[in-house]
Amino acid sequence: MRSVREDHRYYECGLSNVLLKDVEFHLCSCGEKNIVIPCMGPLHRAIMMALLKRKGSLNREERTFVRKVAASDVAENVVAFELLH
């Protein structure tokens, strides 16, 4: 398997306007190409914060994305809290 780096329009997150620059892809001998995102949680939080810091209101897909990321963070914190106690 070999790797390449290129820009990627990140539609998988549910937003049509996110472009990841210089990300790694693994190329399989069968022709399949898989993106490598090692820290998806922090990436999604960074995207959410950029959306929230922007002036103006969020569109529907942005509001949905923010709700999903915020809910995911809450769930992770609840699990971490339960493990500590």
Contact map, one row per residue, 1 for C-alpha under 8 A:
1110000000000000000000000111100000000000000000000000000000000000000000000000000000000
1111000000000000000000000111000000000000000000000000000000000000000000000000000000000
1111100000000000000000011110000000000000000000000000000000000000000000000000000000000
0111110000000000000000011110000000000000000000000000000000000000000000000000000000000
0011111000000000000001111000000000000000000000000000000000000000000000000000000000000
0001111100000000000011111000000000000000000000000000000000000000000000000000000000000
0000111110000000001111100000000000000000000000000000000000000000000000000000000000000
0000011111000000001111100000000000000000000000000000000000000000000000000000000000000
0000001111100001111100000000000000000000000000000000000000000000000000000000000000000
0000000111111111111100000000000000000000000000000000000000000000000000000000000000000
0000000011111111110000000000000000000000000000000000000000000000000000000000000000000
0000000001111110000000000000000000000000000000000000000000000000000000000000000000000
0000000001111110000000000000000000000000000000000000000000000000100000000000000000000
0000000001111111000000000000000000000000000000000000000000001000100000000000000000000
0000000001111111110000000000000000000000000000000000000000001100100000000000000000000
0000000011100111110000000000000000000000000000000000000000000000000000000000000000000
0000000011100011111000000000000000000000000000000000000000000000000000000000000000000
0000000011100011111100000000000000000000000000000000000000000000000000000000000000000
0000001111000000111110000000000000000000000000000000000000000000000000000000000000000
0000001111000000011111100000000000000000000000000000000000000000000000000000000000000
0000011100000000001111100000000000000000000000000000000000000000000000000000000000000
0000111100000000000111110000000000000000000000000000000000000000000000000000000000000
0000111100000000000111111000000000111000000000000000000000000000000000000000000000000
0011110000000000000001111100000000111000000000000000000000000000000000000000000000000
0011110000000000000000111110000011110000000000000000000000000000000000000000000000000
1111000000000000000000011111000011110000000000000000000000000000000000000000000000000
1111000000000000000000001111101111000000000000000000000000000000000000000000000000000
1100000000000000000000000111111110000000000000000000000000000000000000000000000000000
1000000000000000000000000011111100000000000000000000000000000000000000000000000000000
0000000000000000000000000001111100000000000000000000000000000000000000000000000000000
0000000000000000000000000011111110000000000000000000000000000000000000000000000000000
0000000000000000000000000011111111000000000000000000000000000000000000000000000000000
0000000000000000000000001111001111100000000000000000000000000000000000000000000000000
0000000000000000000000001110000111110000000000000000000000000000000000000000000000000
0000000000000000000000111100000011111000000000000000000000000000000000000000000000000
0000000000000000000000111100000001111100000000000000000000000000000000000000000000000
0000000000000000000000110000000000111111000000000000000000000000000000000000000000000
0000000000000000000000000000000000011111000000000000000000000000000000000000000000000
0000000000000000000000000000000000001111111000000000000000000000000000000000000000000
0000000000000000000000000000000000001111111100000000000000000000000000000000000000000
0000000000000000000000000000000000000011111110000000000000000000000000000000000000000
0000000000000000000000000000000000000011111111000000000000000000000000000000000000000
0000000000000000000000000000000000000011111111100000000000000000000000000000000000000
0000000000000000000000000000000000000001111111110000000000000000000010000000000000000
0000000000000000000000000000000000000000111111111000000000000000000010000000000000000
0000000000000000000000000000000000000000011111111100000000000000000000000000000000000
0000000000000000000000000000000000000000001111111110000000000000000000000000000000000
0000000000000000000000000000000000000000000111111111000000000000110010000000000000000
0000000000000000000000000000000000000000000011111111100000000000000000000000000000000
0000000000000000000000000000000000000000000001111111110000000000000000000000000000000
0000000000000000000000000000000000000000000000111111110001000100000000000000000000000
0000000000000000000000000000000000000000000000011111110000000000000000000000000000000
0000000000000000000000000000000000000000000000001111111000000000000000000000000000000
0000000000000000000000000000000000000000000000000111111100000000000000000000000000000
0000000000000000000000000000000000000000000000000000111110000000000000000000000000000
0000000000000000000000000000000000000000000000000000011111000000000000000000000000000
0000000000000000000000000000000000000000000000000000001111100000000000000000000000000
0000000000000000000000000000000000000000000000000010000111110110000000000000000000000
0000000000000000000000000000000000000000000000000000000011111110000000000000000000000
0000000000000000000000000000000000000000000000000000000001111111000000000000000000000
0000000000000110000000000000000000000000000000000000000000111111100000000000000000000
0000000000000010000000000000000000000000000000000010000001111111110000000000000000000
0000000000000000000000000000000000000000000000000000000001111111111000000000000000000
0000000000000000000000000000000000000000000000000000000000011111111100000000000000000
0000000000001110000000000000000000000000000000010000000000001111111110000000000000000
0000000000000000000000000000000000000000000000010000000000000111111111000000000000000
0000000000000000000000000000000000000000000000000000000000000011111111100000000000000
0000000000000000000000000000000000000000000000000000000000000001111111110000000000000
0000000000000000000000000000000000000000000110010000000000000000111111111000000000000
0000000000000000000000000000000000000000000000000000000000000000011111111100000000000
0000000000000000000000000000000000000000000000000000000000000000001111111110000000000
0000000000000000000000000000000000000000000000000000000000000000000111111111000000000
0000000000000000000000000000000000000000000000000000000000000000000011111111100000000
0000000000000000000000000000000000000000000000000000000000000000000001111111110000000
0000000000000000000000000000000000000000000000000000000000000000000000111111111000000
0000000000000000000000000000000000000000000000000000000000000000000000011111111100000
0000000000000000000000000000000000000000000000000000000000000000000000001111111110000
0000000000000000000000000000000000000000000000000000000000000000000000000111111111000
0000000000000000000000000000000000000000000000000000000000000000000000000011111111100
0000000000000000000000000000000000000000000000000000000000000000000000000001111111110
0000000000000000000000000000000000000000000000000000000000000000000000000000111111111
0000000000000000000000000000000000000000000000000000000000000000000000000000011111111
0000000000000000000000000000000000000000000000000000000000000000000000000000001111111
0000000000000000000000000000000000000000000000000000000000000000000000000000000111111
0000000000000000000000000000000000000000000000000000000000000000000000000000000011111
